[in-house]
Amino acid sequence: MNYMYKIGVVGDKDSVLAFKALGVDVFTVTSGEEARKTVDTIARNRYGIIFITEQIAQLIPDTIARYDKEIIPAVILIPSNQGTLDIGMDRINKNIEKAVGTNIL
């Protein structure tokens, strides 16, 4: 049985195109509805990690929250080419606090 999962990145074209060079599947979106549909589709298609730019993640908070309850796929927020909104780091801090009981970062 093959347990290999794929990695995908979802965001605006300028932010995610460079990931193609790393062999990551790239999904460009321009709206919240398009982002939600894309994330839901790739989550069903053996993607173990889905990187989403913070700007796009802001448009689909309910979708992000739904996958937070799942083991696979792991949804990880990354800064876009326009910079960070610190949403990804805030999520990491909250997860560490939940797991350890205190923020060690």
PyMOL commands that set and color helices and strands:
alter all, ss='L'
color gray80, all
select helices_A, chain A and resi 13-22+32-43+54-57+61-68+87-100
alter helices_A, ss='H'
color red, helices_A
select strands_A, chain A and resi 6-11+25-28+47-53+74-78
alter strands_A, ss='S'
color yellow, strands_A
deselect
rebuild
show_as cartoon
